[in-house]
Amino acid sequence: MADLLVYRAEGEAVVHGGDLYGFTVTRWRLPATYPPFAAVLFVPTTWIPVPALKVTFLAGNALLLALLVALSARLAGRTASLPVLCAATAGALWLEPVFQTLLFGQINLAIACLVLWDLTRPPGARARGVALGIATGIKLTPAVFIAYLFLTARRKEAAVATASFAGTALLGAVLLPSAGVDFWTGRLFETGRVGKAWIVDNQSLQGLTARALHTATPGLTWAVPTAAVAATGLWLASRTHRVDHDPRDRWGILVTAFTALLISPISWSHHWVWCVPLLAVLLATGRPRPALTAAALFTARSMWLLPHEGDLDLRLPWWQQPLAAPYPLFGLALLTAAAVALRRAGRAQPSASSSSASTIR
């Protein structure tokens, strides 16, 4: 639980007034990478001994996984009974991103639950967007969902989420002014602090590109295609309500989530816990074969079967590249499938409109 130890160190830095971004912990020399607001939330991790904290995090993540399964069922338009909920939660533990989240003591499940709970609430629900803003204030990447809300003309919810995020940044700046200036003016742009972008742990487009080109700094070779994927992914997400007559925006939410994972400079394999709601939606919409394929891919752990000690990640032969990047390749396939489905829906719509017009005339 190396990441949990980083969170605890962040909490201790807040309590004792230390330099939040000046320390490293564990034998991997891991630094703090989240905004100051997150560090304030980690203060309670300093209240109990490390062994008890690890047990608490393990139990808490197991409960959060059950909550994510329940929210995934809600996204899919289903209600999970207690036996189904328990069985699905037990099965989801074997998914590599979920297993790694528990192994590292990560907060991915908490972030996913905050976002999914907020976005699956009924339209017009009170303070809808606040939880999304808080999730963004903790880990920043959920900001892509705020862009999604703006693009789908849910400006009130987007504004609430933006205000909530701004509130977290302001609170962090008030409580930790020095750390706030340090993070928002410098540390935010130091993606190298998070880790080496080229290692197989990184399942983003940058990681895929770096390994494929055998370079630690892919530069524009990565940045330009990633910008195109970001624009395309958000465009698709904002229009997928036309696919399957989707009133819950389930495909819009999922496409946005996978777009965020693709375009982030660093998307560790455990960040891909969004495979849980994806599997729920695939099963609920009568797509057992894609669901089985996705389940197999997210349990295969192919990237860990490759030689990846030292800089071996940068020297993988061409035939090992797909095994080293299963998640970004899957994400790109998902966006492609969404584009194909949207095109088919667009072709079917004019004929339906013409038929309706003929009936009216």
N, C-alpha and C positions, 0 to 999 in steps of 0.2 A: 504493500500500500504506500508506494513512494509519493504519489500525489497527495495523499492524505497528510503525510508528514510536511509537505510544502504548505498545505492549508493551515496546519497547526502553527508552523513557523510564521506565517502571515499574521495569524491571530496574536501570537506572542509579540510580534513587532508593533502591532497596534497597542497592546497592553503596556509594553515597556518603552514605547516611544523610539523604537529602533528604525533603521533605514529599511523601508519596506522592499525596495528594489536593489538593495546592496548585498543581500545574503545569498548563499546557496546551501542546500541541505542534501542529505543522502550521499551515497558513494558516486552517484551520477552528477553531483553538483547542480541540482535543479534550483532555478531561481523562481521568484514570484512573477507571474505574467498577467494576472487579472487586474481590473481597475481597483482603486482604493475601496470602493463600496463593498466589493466582495471580501476584502480583508476584514472589514468591520463585521461582516456576517460570520466570519470564521473565528471570532473571539471565543464563542462557547466551546470550541474544540480544545481550548487550553484549560478547561475546568476539570477534566478527568484524565487519569493516566493513559498513556498510549495504548496498552493492551486493551483496556476497557473501551477506548475510543475506536479501535479497530473493530471490535465486536459490535459496537453501536452502529458504525458505518455499514458493516456487512448486513446487519438486520434491517437497517434503514433502507439500504439499496434494494434488498429483497422486497420490502413493502412498496417501495417506489416502482419496482418492476410490475408488481401486481396492479398498482394504480395505472401504470402506463398501458397494461393489457386492457384494463377496463375502459380507459379513455380511447384506446384504439378501437375497441368494440363500438363505442359511441360514435367515433368518426365513421365507422363502417355502417352505422345505422342498426346496430344490434345491441342487445343487452346480454352480458355474460352471466350465466348462473354461477353459483359458488363452485360447484364441481368443475365446470368448464374453466372458470377463472384460475383455479388452483392448478389444473392440468396444463393450461396454456402458459402460466407463469413458470412452472417447472420445466416445460419444454423450451421456453425462451431463455432460460439460464444457459443453454448449450450454444446459443448464438454467440459467435466470437466477440462482437462488440459489447454485448451484455456481460459476458464472462470477464473480458478485459476491464470493464468498468468496475466490477466488484474486486478484481485482482489489484488494480491500482488505487482503489479507494476514491474513484472519480465522482463528479457531480453531474455527469451527462444525463442520467435518468431524471434527476430533479429539474434540469433545464428543459428537457423534452416534456415533462409533465406540466410545468408551468405554461409552456407555449401551447400545448395541445388542449389543456383544460380551458384556457382562455379562448382559443379559436373555435372550440366545439360548443361553446355556450350559445344559447338562443340569440338570434339577432335582436339587438336592442337591450340586451341584459345590462344591468347596472354595472358601471365601471369596467365594461369590456375593453380590454387593451392594457389595463394596469399590470396584470401578471406578465404579459409579453414585454412591457417596458422594464419590469424588474429583472426578467431573464436576460434582457439585452444589457442591463446595467451590470450584471454579473459576468457575462462572457462575450458580449458584443456581437457574436455571429447571428443571434436571433434578429438583429436589425433588418435582415433580408425579409423577414415576415412583415415588418412595418412597411417596407417598400411594396410588398404584395398587397397590403391593405389599401395603400394609396392608389395602386394601379387598378384595383377592383372597385374604386369609387366608394370605399368605406372610410371616408375622410374623417369622420368623427372618431371612429375606433383608432385609426392611424394617429390622429392628433393626441388622443388619450395615451396611447402607447409611447409616442414621442415625448410627451410631457412627463410621463412616468419615468422614462429613461433619463431625461434631463434632471429629474428630481434625484435619482440615484447618484448621478455625477456630481450634483450640487452638494448632496449630503456627504459624499466622500471627500469633496474638496473642503467642506467646512470642518469635518472631523480630522482630516489628515491633509492640511493645506500643502505641505511640502511634497508629500507623495502624489497629491493631485496634479501639481505643476509638473513633477517629474514624469508621471505617466502620460498625461495628455499632450505634452510637448515633445516627448522623446521616446519613452519606452513603448508606446503604442505602435511605433513604426519599426521597432527592432524585432522583426519576426524571427530572427536567428536566436533570440533568447528562448523561444519556445522549444527549439530543437533543430536538428539537421533536417532540412527539407527533403533530402534525397534518400533517406533511409526507408526501408519497406514499411515501417510503422506509419509513414505519412501516405494516406490513401486519397490525396487530393490530386488535382490536375498538375500542380507543380511537382509533386513527388513523381507522378507518372512520367512527366516530361524530362525531369532531371535524370531519372534512371534510364529512360529510353535513349537519351542523347549522351549518356555517360559524362555528365557535367554537374557539378554542384551548384552552378549558377546559370539556370536556363534563361534568365532575363526576358527579353521581349518575345523569345520563342515560346515562353509560357504565358506571359502577360497578355499578349494580343488575342490568342485563342480563348483565354479565360474570360476576357472582357466580352467576347462574342457569345460564349456559353452563358454568362451572366445575363446578358440582354435577351438571348433566346429563351433561357429558362424562365425568366420572369414574364416574358411575353406569353409563353405557353401556359404558365400557371394562371395568368389573369384571364385566360380564355377556355380553360378546361371544363368550366361549368356546362359547356355545350356537349361534352362527352358523357354518355350514359345518362343525360338529363340529371346531372349531379347537383341536387339542391344543397348538399352539405359542404360543397367545395372540397371534398375529400382529396380529389386528384390535384386540385390547386395547391392545397396544403402540402401534399407529399412532393409534388414537383418543386415547390419552393424549398422544402427541406433538403432535397437531394441536390438542388442547384447550389444552395449555401455550402453543402459539404464539398462539392466539386470545386468551387471558386475560392474557398478559403485557402490561404497560403499553406496552412498546416491543418490537416484533418486526420488526426490519429485514428487508427482502426476502431478504437472504442468510441469515437464520436458518432459512428454510424448506427447508433441505437434506434434510429428512425426506421430501421428494417422491421421493427416490431409492428408499428401501425401499418406499414406497407403490406406485410403478410396478412394482417387482419382484413384489409380492404380487398386484397386479391381473392381471399377465400370468400368474403361476403358477396363479391360481385361475380361469383361463379367462374373463377379462373384458377382451377387447381394446379394445372401444369406450370404456369408462371410462378405460382406460390411455392410449389415443390422445388423449382429451379432456384428461386431466391433463397429458400431455406437451406438448400444444399450449399449454395455459394457462401452464405454467411455462417455456415458451420465448418466449412472445409479447412479454413486456416492455411490456405495455400502459401501465403506470403511467409509464414513462419517455417515452412518446409525447405525454403531456399537458403543457400549460404549467405548470411548477412552480418557476419562479424567484421568489425573494422570498416573498411571501405568496399567490401565485396558487393554491396548493394549497387555500386556504380559500375561494376564489371560483369553484370549479368548478361548472358547471351540472349539473342533475340527471342528464342523459343521459351525462355523463362520470364520474359517481360509480362505477358498476360497473367501469369501466376503471381507476380509481384504486385500487380495493380488490379485485383479483382473488383474492388469496390468502385473506383472511378470509371472503369469500363462498364460496370453494371449501371452506374448513374447515367452515363452517356446513352446507354441502350434504353433506359427508362425515358429520357427526354426524347429520344428518337421515336419510341412507341407512342408517346403523348402527341408528338407532331403528326404521326401517321393517323392516329385516331381523330385528331382535330381536323385534319384534311378530309377524312371520310365524312365526319359530321358536317363539314362545310359543303361537301358535294350533295349530301342528302337534304340539307336545309332548303336550297332553292326550289327543288322539286316539290317539297311540302308547301312552300310559300306559294308556288304557282298553282298548286291544287286548291289551296285555300282561296286564292284570288279568283280562280275560275268559278268556285262555288259561290263566292260573293256576287260575281257578275251574273 
